[in-house]
């Protein structure tokens, strides 16, 4: 806030306050000319991305950080400075948001580089690359990845009229097969005997709920100690950021030895250490797998025993590449 006030004050003293905002966008060709005339360039992506590759001579101030304006104040002389900001591809909102923040802070000559770093590099213009450059645009390595059962889990949320409970189910085993840079097959096996509750603080109520969930009322874990999901198809979604749920998964979920087809959005991403991470968030109707306790579909006058049919599931997976 202090930085914002200081920049605005400087802008007023320099005669900028109330002036017309200039230069919404700028091309790579124009940027070369403006840099020669003294314009300053700011990369607004993360420090990690900046370290991997950035436009030659650019400074870094990440727009995702709360100290964005503080970073600007550290590297920009003042509001008289002509600034050009850029992000990775120009297709998102990062650079546009940075421009808005800078204008609010008193800078009135701020442009956005059309196409971002991608456009600059495609024209063969100078960049600076660090030791982490290989991570930029990294892809999944083909082969088998074994799921890390210690660092992977399925989290659940169940609800009724008055409350909700949430917890976790341990991953027992699993693997993901990558072919042509995308998942082509895989399986996750869950240890249903290891159902956990994470919200009840009273030990008696906590233990009672777990006995209830493990009993014949719900998952009958003595007879069905595991559940599983088998991946059949991974459909990439066009025009979606690679960091969001950018695919549609088709597969088969088995609970209590009942296998049913299921589809849900998911994301999978390579990591710098050679592993991969995957994430999915979706709902299921538990009654399709014969988990009927408290369901209004099958019982009446349930009162306090009513349990909603929909369960929310969230899967977190870390998997490591297995050498052939």
Helices and strands as residue ranges (DSSP letters): H 2-13, E 25-26, H 28-36, E 40-43, H 47-52, E 53-55, E 59-60, H 68-75, E 83-86, H 94-104, E 110-113, H 116-122, E 127-129, G 133-135, E 143-147, E 153-159, E 164-179, E 182-197, H 203-214, E 226-236, E 247-255, E 258-270, E 276-285, G 286-289, G 303-305, E 310-321
